[in-house]
Amino acid sequence: MTAQRAARSDPSFPGDLGPGDRPIAVGIEVQDNAQRQAPFSYRCNGCSRCCYNKRIQLNPYEIARLARNRGMDSGEFLSAYTDAGGSVLTQQAGGACVFLRAGGCSVHPDRPLVCRLYPLGRLGERDGTETFFHVEPHPETEGEYGEDGKVADFLDQQQAAAFLAAADRYLALFHDLVALLQRRLGERPSDVPDVMASLDQPGGDGEPVAWYDIDRIVADHAAGTGAPRPSSPEDKMTTHIEALRTWASLPDEEKTHGPSQER
């Protein structure tokens, strides 16, 4: 492997990461997802420095995966392991991810997409195009960078396909909800953030249920429709999106965006 390690100059690990996750362009134009063919390789050497001081955001599919890993339902998981209203993983004292242990990541088979992609980041667009970029590493990372493969190879190695598909499906839902709100608010985009923050579905006991409490919403939807309650994270996601689209009176996902598929 032709590789380079980042300069090891900061003895303060695991302290402040300074500039943080600043995008560094891969340098290939976005056209028909051509970026996946860009030269790239990365070998993780288990230093765990990327597991400190990161804001790990979650979508409901990732919450379902992690909750299953912990033997919990999503509501229990959200209460135990998340901040920012349930959308971000908590951290241990010192900035370590809540799931980091002496031997590494304790939820590695179900780690979120952002962890799978590191040291890459990804921006997905509504039209299906995507942009990959380099995330600035910790100054003392032991990860090895090279050009022995392609971005697509790295994604396969990280088993990212299901997570990428989930991210795209929830992004499409979000765009449709925002468009709906803009129409209902009389094209006042400045009001959208406040209304989006109120997008809670009433639960059976009258208490608000956050839209990312996937198990609760799926259970309520199944009870209301008489449909079987799904068990796998993938089936839960499909039902969850269907429930939210029904609640918001949005068109069916497949009619709006076509069949979902892993790339």
C-alpha positions in Angstrom: 0.0 0.0 0.0 1.3 3.4 -0.9 0.2 5.4 2.1 0.8 8.5 4.1 0.1 9.1 7.8 -0.9 12.5 9.0 1.8 14.5 10.7 2.1 13.5 14.4 2.6 16.8 16.0 0.0 17.3 18.7 0.8 15.7 22.0 -2.5 16.7 23.6 -4.5 13.7 22.4 -7.4 13.3 23.0 -8.0 17.0 23.4 -9.4 19.7 21.2 -9.2 18.8 17.5 -8.6 22.4 16.6 -10.1 23.1 13.1 -12.4 20.1 13.4 -13.8 18.2 10.4 -12.9 20.6 7.6 -13.7 19.2 4.2 -10.8 18.7 1.8 -12.0 18.2 -1.7 -11.3 14.9 -3.4 -10.9 16.7 -6.7 -13.2 15.0 -9.1 -16.3 16.5 -10.7 -19.7 15.1 -9.7 -21.2 13.4 -12.7 -23.2 10.2 -12.5 -21.6 9.5 -9.1 -18.2 9.4 -10.8 -16.6 10.2 -7.4 -16.9 6.6 -6.4 -14.3 5.8 -9.0 -11.8 8.3 -7.5 -8.5 6.8 -6.3 -8.6 6.2 -2.6 -7.7 3.7 0.1 -7.5 3.8 3.8 -6.3 1.4 6.5 -7.4 1.8 10.0 -4.8 0.8 12.6 -7.1 1.0 15.6 -5.8 4.2 17.3 -9.4 5.3 18.1 -8.4 8.9 17.7 -11.3 9.5 15.4 -13.7 8.4 18.2 -13.1 11.6 20.2 -14.8 15.0 20.1 -17.0 14.1 17.1 -20.7 15.0 16.8 -22.2 11.7 15.6 -25.6 12.4 14.1 -28.1 9.6 13.6 -31.1 8.9 11.5 -33.9 6.5 12.5 -32.5 3.6 10.6 -29.2 3.9 12.5 -31.1 4.3 15.8 -32.9 1.0 15.0 -29.6 -0.8 14.3 -28.0 0.5 17.5 -31.0 -0.1 19.7 -31.1 -3.7 18.5 -27.4 -4.0 19.2 -28.0 -2.9 22.8 -31.1 -5.0 23.3 -33.4 -2.0 23.6 -36.3 -0.4 21.8 -35.6 2.9 20.2 -37.2 4.9 23.0 -35.0 3.3 25.6 -31.9 3.8 23.4 -32.7 7.5 22.8 -33.0 8.1 26.5 -29.8 6.3 27.3 -27.4 7.2 24.6 -28.4 10.4 22.8 -28.4 14.2 23.2 -29.8 17.1 21.2 -33.3 15.7 21.3 -32.2 12.2 20.3 -30.3 13.0 17.1 -26.7 12.9 18.4 -24.8 10.3 20.3 -23.6 11.3 23.8 -19.9 11.4 24.8 -18.0 10.1 27.8 -15.9 12.4 30.0 -12.9 13.5 27.9 -14.9 13.5 24.7 -14.9 9.8 23.8 -17.8 8.4 22.0 -20.3 6.7 24.4 -19.6 3.4 22.7 -15.8 3.5 22.8 -14.2 0.8 25.0 -10.6 -0.3 25.7 -10.8 -2.7 22.8 -12.4 -0.2 20.4 -15.9 0.4 19.2 -18.4 -1.7 21.2 -21.1 -1.4 18.5 -18.8 -1.8 15.5 -21.2 -4.1 13.4 -23.9 -1.4 13.7 -21.8 1.7 13.8 -23.4 4.7 12.0 -22.7 5.8 8.5 -20.5 8.7 9.5 -18.2 6.3 11.3 -18.1 3.9 8.3 -17.2 6.6 5.9 -14.4 8.1 8.0 -12.0 9.5 6.9 -14.4 10.5 4.1 -17.5 12.6 4.4 -20.4 12.6 2.0 -22.9 15.2 0.8 -26.0 13.8 -0.8 -28.3 15.8 -3.1 -32.0 15.5 -3.7 -31.3 14.5 -7.3 -29.2 11.6 -6.3 -25.8 13.1 -6.9 -23.2 12.8 -4.2 -19.9 14.5 -3.2 -17.2 12.8 -1.2 -14.6 14.8 0.7 -11.8 14.1 3.0 -12.4 14.8 6.7 -9.4 16.4 8.4 -7.9 13.7 10.7 -6.5 14.0 14.2 -2.9 15.2 14.0 -1.7 12.0 15.6 -3.9 9.5 13.6 -2.3 6.2 12.8 -4.6 5.6 9.9 -2.9 5.1 6.5 -4.0 6.8 3.4 -3.3 5.7 -0.1 -4.6 5.3 -3.7 -4.5 1.6 -4.0 -8.2 1.3 -4.6 -11.3 3.5 -5.3 -13.8 5.2 -3.1 -16.3 2.5 -4.2 -14.0 -0.2 -2.9 -13.7 1.6 0.4 -17.5 1.8 0.7 -17.8 -1.9 0.0 -15.2 -2.7 2.6 -17.1 -0.7 5.2 -20.4 -2.4 4.2 -21.9 1.1 3.8 -24.6 0.3 1.1 -27.6 -0.1 3.4 -26.6 3.0 5.4 -26.2 5.1 2.3 -29.6 3.9 1.0 -31.2 4.8 4.3 -29.5 8.2 4.4 -30.8 8.9 0.9 -34.4 7.8 1.8 -34.5 10.0 4.8 -33.0 12.9 2.9 -35.8 12.6 0.3 -38.4 12.5 3.1 -36.9 15.6 4.7 -36.9 17.5 1.4 -40.6 16.5 0.8 -41.5 17.7 4.3 -39.8 21.0 3.8 -41.4 21.5 0.5 -44.8 20.7 2.0 -44.2 23.2 4.8 -43.1 25.9 2.4 -46.4 25.5 0.5 -48.4 25.6 3.7 -46.6 28.6 5.1 -47.1 30.6 1.9 -43.5 30.3 0.7 -41.9 31.6 3.9 -38.8 29.5 4.2 -37.6 31.3 7.3 -40.5 29.7 9.2 -39.5 26.2 8.2 -37.0 25.5 11.0 -39.5 26.3 13.7 -42.2 24.2 12.2 -39.8 21.3 11.5 -38.9 21.4 15.2 -42.5 20.8 16.0 -42.9 17.7 13.8 -43.8 15.3 16.6 -46.5 12.7 16.2 -48.9 12.4 19.1 -48.6 9.1 20.9 -51.4 7.0 22.2 -51.0 8.5 25.7 -51.1 12.1 24.4 -47.4 12.7 24.9 -45.3 13.8 21.9 -43.3 11.2 20.2 -40.2 12.4 18.3 -40.2 11.3 14.7 -37.0 9.4 15.2 -38.4 7.2 17.9 -38.8 4.6 15.1 -40.1 1.7 17.2 -42.9 3.8 18.7 -44.1 5.2 15.4 -43.9 1.8 13.7 -45.9 0.2 16.5 -48.6 2.9 16.4 -48.8 2.6 12.6 -49.0 -1.2 12.6 -51.7 -1.0 15.3 -53.7 1.6 13.3 -53.5 -0.2 10.0 -53.6 -3.8 11.1 -50.4 -4.5 9.3 -47.8 -6.9 10.8 -45.2 -5.1 13.0 -41.8 -5.4 11.3 -38.8 -6.7 13.1 -35.7 -5.9 11.0 -34.2 -2.4 10.9 -34.7 -2.3 7.2 -38.4 -3.2 7.4 -38.9 -0.8 10.3 -37.4 2.0 8.2 -39.8 1.3 5.3 -42.8 1.3 7.7 -41.5 4.4 9.5 -41.2 6.4 6.3 -44.6 5.2 5.2 -46.1 6.3 8.5 -44.6 9.7 8.4 -45.7 10.2 4.8 -49.2 9.1 5.7 -49.3 11.4 8.7 -48.1 14.4 6.6 -50.4 13.5 3.6 -47.4 13.1 1.3 -47.4 10.9 -1.8 -46.1 7.4 -1.5 -42.3 7.2 -1.5 -42.1 5.0 -4.6 -44.5 7.2 -6.6 -42.4 10.3 -5.7 -38.9 9.1 -5.9 -39.0 5.6 -7.5 -38.1 2.3 -5.9 -35.5 2.6 -3.2 -32.3 0.7 -3.8 -28.8 0.3 -2.5 -26.1 1.5 -4.8 
